[in-house]
C-alpha cells in the first residue's frame, strides 16, 4: 500500500524570499525612464502588490493598461536587478531542510514569470528543494485560479482524502487558490503582509513545522 504523501506548495515573493527592494527598484526605473515619475517607496509597492483588488499599471505608472515599452523595460532591468538584494526569509532554509528530511514533497506556485522565479531561487540555492517551479507564464490563468496547484497535485498523484496538501502564501490569491483546489491554505504572516485569512496562520516559518507535522489540514 502506498504511503500517505505530504505536499507543500509555496508562493515565492513574500513567502520564500524577500524580493521587495529589487521589485521596487525596477518599478522605479521604469517610472523614471518611461514616465518621468518620482520613485515609490518599498512599502507602497508591497501594499499594492498584496491588495486583493488593484490595477498595478495604474498604481505604478499612471496607465490603465500596461504599455509594451514599460513591460519590456521592467523585464530587462529586473533580470539583473532581481538577484541584487533578494534573501530568503529567516528560518526558510531550516524549514525546507526539515521538510525534505521528513519526506515532504515541495513545489513553488508563483505569479511571477518563471524565468525570474528560477533565476532567484537558483541564485539562492533554494531551487533544489522543489520538484516543480511553476510561474505565471506556465499556465493559462495564474492565481487565484487553482490551475498552478492542480499541476503540482497531478505531478505528485495527489489522492484526496488520503494525502495531505497545503498552499503556503502571503496573499489572498494564494488562499483562494488553495480553497478552489480543495486543499488547506496556510497564510504566511512573516512576509509581505502580516495579516490574512487562511485555514491556518503561521507567524514565522517555524510554525509550518507545527502545522504540517502536528495538525491535520482542514
N, C-alpha and C positions, 0 to 999 in steps of 0.2 A: 504493500500500500504506500502511495506517495505521501511524503511528509507535508504537513501544513507549511505554506510559504508566508513569509513576512515581506511585504513590498513597500518601500518608502520612495515616494516621488517628490522631489524637491523643486520648488521655484528657485530661480538663481539670484537676480538682483534683489537685495533687501532681505534675502533669506540665507543663502550660502555665502554671498560676497557683498562687501560694501563698495559699490561702484559709483556712489552718488557724486563724488567730486569730479570724476572723469566724464560722466554724463553731462554734468553742468558745464564743464569747460568746453566741451564740444558744442553744446547748445549755444553757449555764449559766443563761440567762434562764428557760428552761422548767423547769430543775431547781429554781430558787428559787421561781418563781411557782406552779407546779403541785404541787410535792412538798416544798418546804422543805428541799432538799438543798444541801450545800456545793458550791462550784464545783470543776470538774475542771480539770486542767492541760491546756495545749495538747498536750503530748507524749502524755498518756494518751488523749486524744481521737483523735489521729492514729494511735496504735498500734492502737486499737480499730477504726478505720475500715479499716486495712490488714490486719487479721488475716484469714487465709483462711476461718476458720470463727468466727462470732460472732453473738450476739444483741444488736444495738445498743440496743434498747429496754431490755433487762435491764441492760446496762452503764451506759447514760446515765441511766436513770430508775428502775431497780429494778422494772420491769414486764416480764412475759414477752411481752406484746404491746403495740404502740403504742396508746395511748388517743387518741381523736379530738381531745380538747382539747389534748393535748400536740403533736400533729401540726399542728393549726391555729395554735397559738401560735408554734411554731417557724417556720412558713411566713410568718406575719405579721411576726414580728420580723426574720427573715433577709432578707426582701425589701429592707428598708432597710439592714440590717447588712452585707449581702454585698458592698457596694461601699465600705465604710469603710476597710478596711486591705488589700484584695486588691492583689497586684502580680504582674506576670509574673516568672518566674524569670530571673535574669541570663543573657543570651545568647539567650533565646527570640525576642525581636523580630528579632535579626540572622539567626537560623536561618530563621524564617518568611520573611523578605525574600529570603534566598538561595534557598530552595526555590522561591519564586514566580518569581524571576528566571530560574531554571533549568527552569521548566516542570513542577515537581512540583505535582500537584493535591492539595488538602488538605481534611480534614474533621475533625469532633470527634464522638467517641462517648463520652458520659459517663453515669454512673448518677445524676447529679444531675437534678432536674426541669429541663426545657428553659427554663422561664421564668427560672430563676436563671442557667443557663448563658448564655443570650443577653443577659441583663442585665449580667453581669460582663464577658463578652468584648466587648460593645458599649461598656461604660464604659471599658475599657482600650484600645479601638481595635484589638482583635485579630480581631474578627468578620469583617472584610473579606477576610481571608486564606482563609476557609473557604467551600467550596461548600455544605456541609451541616453543621448543628449538630444532632445527634440526642441527646435526653435520654431518661431512663428512661420518661417518660410517652409517648414517641413510638413505643414498641414494646410487644409483648405480654410479652416476657421480657428483662430487662436482662442485662448481662454478669455471669457468664461465658458466657451463651448468645451465639452469634455473630450474632443477628438484626440488631443495630445495624450490624455490619461488613458483612453482606450488603447492607444498604440502601445503604451507601456504594459497595460494589463494583458493584452493579447500576446505580447512578446514573452511574458512570463507564464502564459497559460493559466491566468488567474481563475480560480473557482470560487464563485460567490457562495458564501456560507461555509466555506472550508478554509480558504486562505484569508489573510489579513492584508489590507492595503490602506495606505494613508497618503494624502496630499498635504505637503508641508509648505506653507507660503505666508507672505506678509500682506496679502491683498485680498479684497473681497472677491475678486475674479478667481483667485485660487480656491477659495472656499465654495463659491458657486460651482466651479468646475468639478470639485470633489463631490458635491451633493448630486449633481446631474449624472456623474459617473457611478453613483451608488457606493462610494467609499467614504471613509472618515476624513474630515479636514482638520488639520492642526494649524492654528494661527501662530505664526512666528512673531512674538512680541518684542524681539530684540533688534529688529531690522529697521526698515523704512517707516514702519508705523508701530507704535507701542500698544494700540488698542484695536481689537477687531473681534468679529464673531466667527466661531467655528465649532466643530464638535468638541474640540479640545483647545486649550490655550497653553502655550509654552512661553514663559517669560525669558528663558535662556535656552540655548541648545541642549544643555544637560538635562532639562526637563523632558526632552524627547525620549531619553532612555527610560524614564519612569512610565511615560505614556505607552510606549511600544512594548516594553517587556513586563509591565505590571498591570496594565489595564486592557480590557477588550475594547476595540473600536466600536463606535455606535453604529 
